[in-house]
């Protein structure tokens, strides 16, 4: 700073002493009162701002605020059930399984004589069926399994037959007959709770239906009367090795390249670990071939309660005869082509084959 830029009352050295009361330019001479430096004002403002910010940070990270944040965010172990049950928040892909209860809404529709997106020969004889949203339909993984649905008037057991393209947030679409058992049809849409029917009574032994167009060079089979969602299917011919099939969105299990002209052995495993093997399945497209081996022990579990765990079910015990269980939801049994149900060859034992 040059001498011309020095403030009044300074001479380039120490600042002038402050005048006494009454001194100043308007008091008849004497040194002028020194005005505060702009740099001092800026420093004071910065100090004040830092103090305010420090107080805010202290409040934010004080113990009460930290406790409030901890209470607002649930621990990780609590997120699992919340994700499974809270449809409007997160939808988990996969069919309903286990004891999880889902909260949602139900509407109704009439599927006529169609087997729905599951490509079944037809609806169950009692016409108690359901269409699931794409997330729970899961590319046909839910097909042929059962749900227990509870509404304002009661509970009904339904078979998964179809996919509901517009169903989200755990919304399901019941057949008119099923909806009428839990609510008045005039209500249109009602709140419901539903869960998987684990190990439901089976209407009979496993059935197998080969797709139109199968040949020794392309294999596709649909499995029926399995009760629980199917996890995997494998097939083989004669003494060859097992070949895993891939699930299609139309509920057929496909082996590209085929496995020969048959007859075939088919191994079915469900999501709870039950496993059964049938043999003597012929290369007969579009015919429902009925074996004599069941997916699991036909003893019905209590309504609405999970069945035995996979480890509690014998996996190498011959299945009982078909006449020992009730028939809660038997499919029509007629192929859309009008062909009769054909008897399969003698099935193999339950187990890994």
N, C-alpha and C positions, 0 to 999 in steps of 0.2 A: 504494500500500500504506500503510495507517495504522500508527501507532506500535504499536498492539496486535498488529499482524500481523508485526512485524519478528522475524526469527529470533533465537534466543538469541545473546548475544555481540555484538550490533550495537546501535548507537545512532542509526541513521539516517544516519550518515556513513560513514567508511571502515571496512572490516571489521576486526574485532579480530584481533590477532596470534595465530598458533597457539601454544597452550601448549607448554611443554617437556615432555619425557618425564615421566610421572608426574602431570602436572597434569590436572585435569578435575574434574568434579563429585564423583567419588568419592575425590579426593585432597586433600580439606580445603580447599575454596574455590578461588578463581581463576576465570578466564574459562573457560566451557565450550567444548569442541572444536566447531568449526563444521561442520555437516552439509552435504554437496554440494547445490546447488540442483537441483530437478527439471528445470529448463530446460537445465542443463549436461549432465545425463544424456541427455536427448532429443537434444541436439546431437551428443553423442559417438556415439550409436547410429546417427544418420543418416549421419554421416561414414563409419562402418564399413560400412553398407549400400551407400553409393555406391562405396566402394573395391571391394567384392565384385562389384557390377554392372559396374564398369569393367573388372575383370579378365576377367569372362565375355565382355563385348563384344570386348575385345582378342583373346581366344582365338578367338572366332567369326570375326572378320574378319582374322585373321592370314593370312599367305601360305599356310601348309599347308592351312588350312581352305578358302581361296578356290580353291586348286588342286584340292582334292578335289571341290568343288562343280562346277568346270569340267569335270572328268573325268566326273562323274556325268551331266551334261546334254550330249548330243551336239549338235554344231553343226547349224544349220538345214539345210545342204545334205545332211546325212546322213539327214534325216527322210523324204525322198521314198521311197527304196527300202525303208525300214523300214515305212512305211505301206502300200506296195504289197504287201509280202510277208508281213506279220504279220497274218494273219487274226484270231487271237484278240484282238488289240489294236484294230485299226481295219479295217472293211470299206469298200472304195471302191466306189461304185456304177458300174456299167459292165461290159461284157463283157471277158473276158480278151483282151488284145491285145499285140502286140510280143513282146519277149523275156523279159518278166517271168515268173519261176517262182513258182508258188503252192504252199504247203505246206498240206495239209489231210487229210481222211479221206474214204473212199469206202465207200458201201454199195451194195446192188443191188436192183433191182425189175424187174417185167415189165409193160411198157406195152401188151402185146397188139398189136392192129392199129391202135391209136390214133396219131394224129399229134401227141399231147400238146398242151400249151398253145400251141405254135407253130402249131397248126391245119394242119399239113402233111397231104397226102393219106394219108400212112402213114409208118411207120418206114422207115429205109434198108433195102435188100434184105439187107445183111449183119447187120442188127439190132445194130449197134454204135452206141449212142447214149447220151446223158447228160442228166440234169436238173440244172439249176443253182439255187442259192439265189436269192431274189428280188433281192438286190443285184447279182449278176452276170448274172442273166437280164435285168435292167434294162428291164422293160417290153417284152420281146421283141427287144431290140437284139442279143442273142446268137444268136437263132434262125438255124439253117442254117449256122452257122460250125462250126469243128472244133477239138478239143483233143487234145493228146497227153498221155496219162495214164500215169504210171509207178508201179507197185506192187511188191510183193515178188517177183513172178515175171517181170516184164517190162513192156513199154510197148504201149499200144493207142491207136489214133486213133478218136475218137468224134465224132459229129455232135450238136450241141445241138438237142434235140427238145422239151424240157419244162422246167417250173419245179418246183422242190422247195420247197414251202412251209416245211418244217421244217429246211431246210439253212442253217446259219449257220457263221461262222468257216471259210470255204473248204471246207465239206463238200459233196460232190457225190454224186449218185445215179446209178450206172451201170446199163445194162441187164445182165441176167444173163449174156448172151453176152460182153459187154465185160469184166465183172468177172472172169469165168472165165479171161480171158487174162492177168490181172495177179495173181490170187490164187485160193485155193480158196474156192468158194462157202460152205463150212462156216464160214469165218472171219467172215462177216457184215459186219464193218467193218474196214478196214485203212488204215494211213497211206499217203498218196500224195503225189506231186508232179505238177503239171500246168502246161501252158502252151499258149498259142494256137498252132495250126498256121497259120503265115502263108503265104498263097498256096498252099494245098493243091491237088493235082491235081483238076481239075474233071471231073465225070462227063459233062458235055456243055454245050451252049449254055444261056444263061439261059432260064428258063421263067416263065410268068406265069399266074396263076390268079385270075380275078375272083370276088369274093364273091357268094354268093347274095343276091339283092335289088338288085344294081346296076341302074342305069337311066341314061338320059341326064341325070338330075338328081341322081344320087349315084354316086360312083366309089370303088371299093375293090379294090385288087389286092395279091396276094402274089407275091413274087419268089423263085424257086428257082435252085439251081445257081450261087450267087454266091461260094461258098467262104469269103470273109472276112465279118465283120460288115458289114451295109449301113449306111451313114451317112445317105443321103437318096435319095428317089425323087421324080421330077417327071413329069408327063404333059401331053399336049396332043392336040388333034384338028386335023388339017389344018394350015393356016397360022396357027393361033392361037398365043398366047404360052404358054410353059411355066407350069404351075401346080404349086407344091410340094404334096406330099401329107404328111399327118401320120401318124406311126407309131401304131398301136394296140397294146394289150397282147396281142392275138391274132395278131400278126405280119401284119396287113393294113395297107396304106397307103391312107389315106382322103382324098378331096377332097370336102368338103361342097358341095352345089349341083351336082355333076357337071360333066362337060366335053362333053356332047353324046352322040350315038349311036355314035360311033366310025366307022371304025377309029382306033386311038390309037397315038401314039408314046410310049414310056416310057423315061426316062433314069434310070439306076441308078448311084450313086456309093458306093464302099465306104470304110472307115475309113482305108485307105492311099492313097487318091486315084485308084484305078482307076475308070474311068468307061466305060460302054457305053450305046448307044441302040438300041432295037429299035423297029421300026415294024410297022404292019399288025395290031396286036392288036385282036381283034374283041370286041364286046359279047356275050360268051358266058359267062354265069355258071357257075362250078363246073367248067369245063373247064381242063385244064392245056394251055396253048398254048406250044409249043416253038419258039423262034426259032433262028437260026443264028449269033448273035453271042455270043462269050464275054466273061466279065468281065475276063480278063487272059490273058497268054501262058500256055499250058498246061504249059510246062516245069516239072516238079515240083521244088520245093526239096528239099534234103536233109532227111531225116526229123529232126524235132525242132529244126531251125534256122530262123531267120527267112528269109523270102523277100527279094527285092530291095526297095529302098526305092521309095516312090511316084515319086520323080523319075527312077528308072532304068527305069521301065516305059513304053514308047511308048504314048501316049494317042490317037494318030490312025492306028494301024496296023490294017488289017482283021484280024479274028480268024481263026485257022485252022479247019479243019473239025473236026467233032465226033469223027471216027474216029481222031484222032491222039493221044488220051490214054487212060490206063487209067481204070477205073471203080471208085474206092475205096469209094464209098458211095452207090449210086444209089437214089433213092427208089423205092418200088413202082410209081409212075407211074399208079396207078389212083386215081381220085377215090372217096371213100367212097360216092358215089351210084352208082358202077359205070360212069360215063360214060367213054369212051375218051379218050386223050390226043389233042388236036387240034393240027394244025400251024398255026403262026402265019404271018402274011404275011411278006413279005421284010423282014428287018431293015435298019435303016439302018447307017451306018458307026459305028465306035467314035469317040467324041469328044463334044463339047458339043452336037451336033445343030444 
